[in-house]
Amino acid sequence: MARYSNEAGDGNIDPATIVSNVKNNIKQEIIKELLHGSFQDNKTKLGNDALTLVVEVAKCLVTETCLRASSQALKENCDKVDIEHVEKCLPQLMLDFP
């Protein structure tokens, strides 16, 4: 995963940068294709409002996961976020996002 330190090099998490990265990298077209791939009936349609809502929920989930994993890495005095940090956050994240 990406390093969490900001340009100043002080090791602090910049939530605004994380939110900006998530908003810029999660594309509506990708979410749409993922959803269509899981439909069992080819006649199932997805409205634009529903797609927009699913994309926003996905962005919230990814942002929260990144922030929690970054915090976990800081607690462990690591200079980058690894999959282990994400894994440590998943149990509580699954309870918070049912």
C-alpha positions as CSV (number, residue, x, y, z in Angstrom):
1,M,0.0,0.0,0.0
2,A,1.0,3.6,-0.2
3,R,3.1,5.5,2.3
4,Y,1.0,7.5,4.7
5,S,3.5,10.3,5.5
6,N,2.8,13.7,4.1
7,E,5.2,15.9,2.2
8,A,6.5,17.6,5.3
9,G,7.9,14.2,6.3
10,D,6.6,14.4,9.9
11,G,4.7,11.0,9.6
12,N,1.3,12.5,10.3
13,I,-1.8,11.2,8.5
14,D,-3.4,13.8,6.3
15,P,-7.1,12.8,6.1
16,A,-7.8,15.3,3.3
17,T,-5.1,13.7,1.1
18,I,-6.6,10.2,1.7
19,V,-10.1,11.4,0.9
20,S,-8.9,13.2,-2.2
21,N,-7.1,10.1,-3.4
22,V,-10.1,7.9,-2.9
23,K,-12.5,10.3,-4.6
24,N,-10.2,10.5,-7.6
25,N,-9.4,6.8,-7.9
26,I,-12.8,5.1,-7.5
27,K,-14.6,5.3,-10.8
28,Q,-18.3,4.9,-11.3
29,E,-17.8,2.8,-14.4
30,I,-15.7,0.2,-12.5
31,I,-18.4,-0.1,-9.8
32,K,-21.1,-0.4,-12.5
33,E,-19.2,-3.3,-14.2
34,L,-18.7,-5.0,-10.8
35,L,-22.4,-4.8,-10.0
36,H,-23.5,-6.0,-13.5
37,G,-21.1,-8.9,-13.1
38,S,-22.9,-10.1,-10.0
39,F,-26.4,-9.9,-11.4
40,Q,-27.9,-13.3,-12.0
41,D,-30.5,-12.1,-14.4
42,N,-29.4,-10.3,-17.5
43,K,-32.6,-8.3,-17.5
44,T,-31.7,-6.6,-14.2
45,K,-31.1,-2.9,-14.6
46,L,-29.3,-0.4,-12.4
47,G,-30.6,3.1,-12.1
48,N,-28.3,6.1,-12.1
49,D,-29.4,7.1,-8.6
50,A,-28.7,3.7,-7.2
51,L,-25.3,3.5,-8.9
52,T,-24.4,6.9,-7.5
53,L,-25.4,5.8,-4.0
54,V,-23.4,2.6,-4.2
55,V,-20.3,4.5,-5.4
56,E,-20.6,6.9,-2.5
57,V,-20.9,4.1,0.0
58,A,-17.8,2.4,-1.6
59,K,-15.9,5.6,-1.3
60,C,-16.8,5.9,2.4
61,L,-15.8,2.4,3.1
62,V,-12.5,2.6,1.3
63,T,-11.7,6.0,3.0
64,E,-12.5,4.7,6.4
65,T,-10.4,1.6,5.8
66,C,-7.4,3.6,4.7
67,L,-7.6,6.0,7.7
68,R,-7.9,3.1,10.1
69,A,-5.0,1.2,8.5
70,S,-2.9,4.3,8.6
71,S,-3.6,4.8,12.2
72,Q,-2.7,1.2,12.9
73,A,0.6,1.7,11.1
74,L,1.4,4.8,13.1
75,K,0.7,2.9,16.4
76,E,3.2,0.2,15.3
77,N,5.8,2.9,14.3
78,C,5.8,1.7,10.6
79,D,6.7,4.0,7.8
80,K,4.2,2.4,5.3
81,V,0.8,0.7,5.5
82,D,0.8,-3.0,4.7
83,I,-1.9,-5.5,4.3
84,E,-1.4,-6.6,7.9
85,H,-2.5,-3.2,9.1
86,V,-5.7,-3.5,7.0
87,E,-6.3,-7.0,8.3
88,K,-6.1,-5.7,11.9
89,C,-8.8,-3.1,11.2
90,L,-11.2,-5.4,9.4
91,P,-13.1,-6.9,12.4
92,Q,-14.2,-3.6,13.8
93,L,-14.8,-2.2,10.3
94,M,-17.2,-5.0,9.5
95,L,-19.1,-4.3,12.7
96,D,-19.3,-0.6,11.9
97,F,-20.3,-1.1,8.3
98,P,-22.9,-4.0,8.4
